[in-house]
Amino acid sequence: MIDGKKYGEDGNTFSVRIPKVEASATVRVKVENDYGYDEESSELTVKRKPEFTKGLKDVTVLEEEQLDMAINIVGTPTPNLRMFHNGNEVEASARIKITKESTETYHMVSYHNLPRIA
């Protein structure tokens, strides 16, 4: 037990359980005794598979309406995003915009006639 906290100990090796780390953290260890102290630090990166936190929803629009579909995804490193329409990959164009609003939110907006999306 150190500073009232329980650590796993095996000879000179200590293990510390970190309850939850999102994507990254700095881990710092300090040691000291009557003769001095030392410290080390390292960067911890948690790899995470891609996951939808907000997926696609069914939508109905009129032929001349603008279509805006949004999704939220997480993953480390940041996942690559590809969208498909009837099995064909949707490419950005003058009529179709695929934008990244934040690290997690993407939008696909189709302007004008929906049938020509792909």
C-alpha positions, 0 to 999 in steps of 0.5 A, a space after each residue: 500500500 502506498 499513500 493509502 492506495 493498493 497496488 499490485 506488487 511483485 518484488 520491485 515491480 508495481 502495477 497500477 490499474 487505470 480505471 478508464 482512459 478515453 483516447 490518450 493520457 499521460 502516465 507519470 510515475 514518481 518514486 522517492 525514498 530518504 535519498 532522493 526521488 526520480 520520475 518517468 512519464 509516457 504517453 498512453 494511446 488506447 486503440 479503439 475499433 470504429 463504432 457508430 454512436 449515431 447511425 443512419 436513419 430512414 428518410 423520405 424526401 421530395 425529389 427536389 429537396 435537399 438530403 442531409 444525412 448525419 452520422 457520429 462515429 468514434 475510433 482511434 485512430 480516427 476511422 476513414 469514412 466511405 459512403 455508398 448508395 445502392 452499392 456504389 461509393 458516393 463521391 463528393 461533387 458539386 451536387 454532393 458534399 461530404 463534410 466532417 463537422 467534428 472529430 465524430 460527426 459527418 454529414 452527407 448533403 445531396 442538393 437537387 434531384 435525389 435520383 442522380 446521387 450516384 
